[in-house]
Amino acid sequence: MSETDPICPLCQRPIPADVPQSRHHLVPRLRGGKGGETVLLHQICHNEIHATLSETDLARDYCSIAALRAHPRLAAFITWVQKRPPGFRSKTPGKRRVRGR
């Protein structure tokens, strides 16, 4: 971990270079966000977003970091993951969202 590591906007922890990371489209590509704003996240944070919300929900109601952080399940995840070191890796905890909701 170094002082130049980017900060994950979801969990507010540094993202070390050796930790899986990915870009999240704030508006999903399939819902009009192709070429739109992206944010760099820990892979575990990105996985939790997509395990929690559908592409439609993301496009309609959760297309900002503030909205994502306010979602009850994601807020609980953030509280949980903030207690882990920046290099923490895990499978996405909890049940995946139910398709069709």
C-alpha positions as CSV (number, residue, x, y, z in Angstrom):
1,M,0.0,0.0,0.0
2,S,1.3,3.5,-0.9
3,E,0.2,7.0,-0.4
4,T,-0.5,7.2,-4.1
5,D,-3.0,4.4,-4.1
6,P,-6.4,5.5,-5.4
7,I,-9.3,5.6,-2.9
8,C,-12.4,3.5,-3.6
9,P,-15.3,5.9,-3.6
10,L,-17.7,3.3,-2.3
11,C,-15.8,2.1,0.8
12,Q,-13.3,4.9,1.2
13,R,-10.4,2.5,1.6
14,P,-7.2,2.7,-0.6
15,I,-7.0,0.4,-3.6
16,P,-3.5,-1.2,-3.6
17,A,-2.1,-2.0,-7.0
18,D,-2.0,-5.7,-6.2
19,V,-5.6,-6.0,-5.3
20,P,-8.3,-6.9,-7.8
21,Q,-10.1,-3.7,-9.0
22,S,-12.4,-2.7,-11.8
23,R,-14.2,0.3,-13.3
24,H,-17.9,0.7,-12.6
25,H,-20.2,2.5,-15.0
26,L,-22.4,4.7,-12.9
27,V,-25.1,4.3,-15.6
28,P,-24.8,0.7,-16.9
29,R,-23.6,0.4,-20.5
30,L,-26.7,-1.5,-21.5
31,R,-28.9,1.3,-20.1
32,G,-27.4,4.2,-21.9
33,G,-24.1,4.6,-20.0
34,K,-21.7,3.5,-22.7
35,G,-19.0,6.1,-22.7
36,G,-20.4,7.6,-19.5
37,E,-18.7,8.3,-16.2
38,T,-16.9,5.4,-14.5
39,V,-15.3,5.0,-11.1
40,L,-12.5,2.7,-10.0
41,L,-13.6,0.3,-7.2
42,H,-12.2,-2.6,-5.3
43,Q,-13.5,-5.7,-7.2
44,I,-15.2,-6.9,-4.0
45,C,-17.1,-3.5,-3.8
46,H,-18.0,-3.7,-7.5
47,N,-19.3,-7.3,-7.1
48,E,-21.5,-6.3,-4.2
49,I,-23.1,-3.5,-6.2
50,H,-24.0,-6.0,-9.0
51,A,-25.1,-8.7,-6.5
52,T,-27.5,-6.2,-4.9
53,L,-28.9,-4.1,-7.8
54,S,-30.2,-4.8,-11.3
55,E,-29.0,-2.8,-14.3
56,T,-32.4,-1.1,-14.4
57,D,-32.2,-0.1,-10.7
58,L,-28.7,1.2,-11.2
59,A,-29.7,3.3,-14.2
60,R,-32.9,4.6,-12.6
61,D,-32.1,5.2,-8.9
62,Y,-28.5,4.4,-8.1
63,C,-26.4,6.2,-10.7
64,S,-24.2,8.1,-8.2
65,I,-21.8,7.1,-5.5
66,A,-24.0,8.9,-2.9
67,A,-27.1,6.9,-4.0
68,L,-25.2,3.6,-3.9
69,R,-23.8,4.4,-0.4
70,A,-27.3,5.1,0.8
71,H,-28.8,1.8,-0.3
72,P,-29.4,-0.3,2.9
73,R,-27.6,-3.5,1.8
74,L,-24.7,-1.6,0.4
75,A,-24.5,0.6,3.5
76,A,-24.3,-2.6,5.6
77,F,-21.6,-4.0,3.3
78,I,-19.6,-0.8,3.5
79,T,-19.7,-0.9,7.3
80,W,-18.5,-4.5,7.2
81,V,-15.8,-4.1,4.6
82,Q,-14.3,-0.9,6.1
83,K,-13.2,-3.1,9.1
84,R,-11.0,-5.1,6.7
85,P,-7.6,-4.1,5.4
86,P,-7.4,-2.5,1.9
87,G,-6.1,-5.7,0.4
88,F,-8.9,-7.8,1.7
89,R,-10.3,-10.3,-0.9
90,S,-13.4,-12.4,-0.5
91,K,-16.3,-13.8,-2.4
92,T,-19.3,-11.5,-2.3
93,P,-21.0,-12.1,1.1
94,G,-24.7,-12.7,1.4
95,K,-27.3,-13.8,-1.1
96,R,-27.3,-12.4,-4.6
97,R,-30.3,-10.4,-5.6
98,V,-33.3,-12.2,-7.0
99,R,-33.6,-11.9,-10.7
100,G,-36.8,-10.1,-12.0
101,R,-37.0,-7.6,-9.2
